[in-house]
Amino acid sequence: MSTGVDASTAWRILGSVMDPEVPVVSIVELGIVRDVGVDDDDGVRVTITPTYSGCPAMDAIADDIRAGFAREGHRAHVATVLAPAWTTDWMAPEAKARLAAFGIAPPGAAPSTRIDVRGISPLRASSAAIACPRCGATATTLVAQFGSTACKALYRCDACREPFDYFKPH
């Protein structure tokens, strides 16, 4: 197995690795690839940051990265770092568009670093209107703080009555 790979090839391979929970978005577009180091002697070093610290998909993502490089005859080493914490602001605009096309409402801007803890309840409503990715209506209702994954919330559109996930900004 070859260890030498150039940076553009490394980024191309990483761009083909799709997020296992949202298979229409690559891990590069999602913004979880933090660094790529090319080392002629020991292969490629890829640093990733999870969308949240308990993300169960990180092992699958690391395996998919190694497999992607192995398919092209290269070795990859994957490290996971938690700081700085991932933010939805790192998502590429194309990723947000693909989320909407897939039926997941994309995140808006991440909240400020100052958190107001007054009035916190398990089902507190978002102050922003969450548009339905199917019909575009902004009359939507929070059903559950957690949707199909912990990084998403479950909403229902009051217009078309369809449920949908909302990728929570953070």
N, C-alpha and C positions, 0 to 999 in steps of 0.2 A: 504494500500500500504506500502510495506516494504521500509525502508530508508537505511538499512545496506547493503552494497555491498563491496566486496574486490576490490583492485586495478586491479588485472588481469581480473576480470569480467567486470569492467568499461571499460578497454582498448579493450576488446573483443567486447563489445557492440558498442563502438565508431568506431571500425574497420569495423563494418557492415553498418555504415551510409555512404551512397554514396553521392558524390557531385551531386546536382540536375541538374547542367548544363553540367557535364561530368560524366555520371552515371557508368563509368567503373573504377573510382578512388574513394577510400574512403576518408573521410575528414582527417583521420589519415595519409594516404599516401600522401595526398595533402600538409600536413604540417600546416593546420590551427588550429589543436588542440594544444594549447600552454601549458595547465596545466589541471590536473585532481586531485581534492582533494576529499577524501572519508571521510565523516563525519557520524558517526553512528546515530546521532540524527536528521540530516536534509538532508540526502541523499548525492548525488554526486554533486560536483561543477565542472563544465567544463568551461574552458576559451578558447575562440576561437578568432582568428585574421582573418579578411577578406583578400582576395587576393588583394583587393584595397579598399580604404575607402568608396566608393560608391556602393559596390557590392550588387545588389538587391537580391541575393540568401541567405543572412545571416539570415533573418527571417525564411525562409524555412529550413535552416540547423539547426537552434536552435529548431524549432518545431520537426524536424526529430530526433534530439538528445533526446529530452524529450520523444517522442513517443517510441524510441528504448528502453529506460530505463523502461518506463511504461509497455511495452509488457512483460518485465521480472519481473514486480512487484516492480520496484524501482522508486524513485523520483530523478530527475536531475534538477539542477539550472544552467542556461547558462549565462555567461557574455561574452560580446564582448569587446576586447581591441584593440586599434589601434597602440600601441607602445609596443615593437618595430614593425616596419612595416614588413609585410610578404614579403618574398623573394622566388623566385622560387628555390633558393638553398635549401630550406626546404623540397622540394618535394623528396619523396623516389625514388630511381632508378626504382623500380617496377612501380611506377606511370607514369614515363616518358615512359617506355616501353609500358604500356597499352594505353597511349595517342597515340603513333605512330600506334599501332595495330588498334585503333579506327578511325584513319584517321586524327589525329591532330598532327602536327609537334611539338615535345616536345621542351621546352626551353633549350638553352645552359646555360652557366654560366651567372649569373646576372652581369650587367655592374658594373664597379667600382663606388665608391662613388663620384668620380669627374666626373662632367657632362660637356661636351663640348657643349656650346649653339651656337657656330658659325654655320651659314648655316642652321639653323632649318627651315624646311618648313613642311606643313601638310603631305606631302608624301615623307619624306626623306627616303632614302634606308638604310637598315641595312648593316653594314660593313661585317657581317658574311653571308656566304652562308647558306640559309635555305633549307634543303633537303626535297624533296617531301616524305610524309609518305607512299605514294602508290607505287611509282616506284624507289625512292631513288635518283633521279636526283637532282643535286644541281643548275641547271639552272632554277631558279624560279623568278617570278616577283611579287613585292608587288602591290596589287590591291587597298587595303584600310587599313588604320591604325587600323580600328576596324572591327573585324569579327563578329561571332555570339554572342560574348559578348565583353565587353570592355577590358578584359584581353587577348584577342586574336586579331591577325591581319589576314587579308584575303590575301592569296597568290594564284598564279596560276603557275602550273608546265609548263615550256616551252617544256618539252619532251612529257609527256602524256596528257597535256592540261587540266588536272583536277584542279579545285579549291580546296583549303584546308585552314583550320585555322592553325595558328602558335601561340602557347602559348608564349606570349612575356615574355622574362626574365626581372625581376625587383626585 
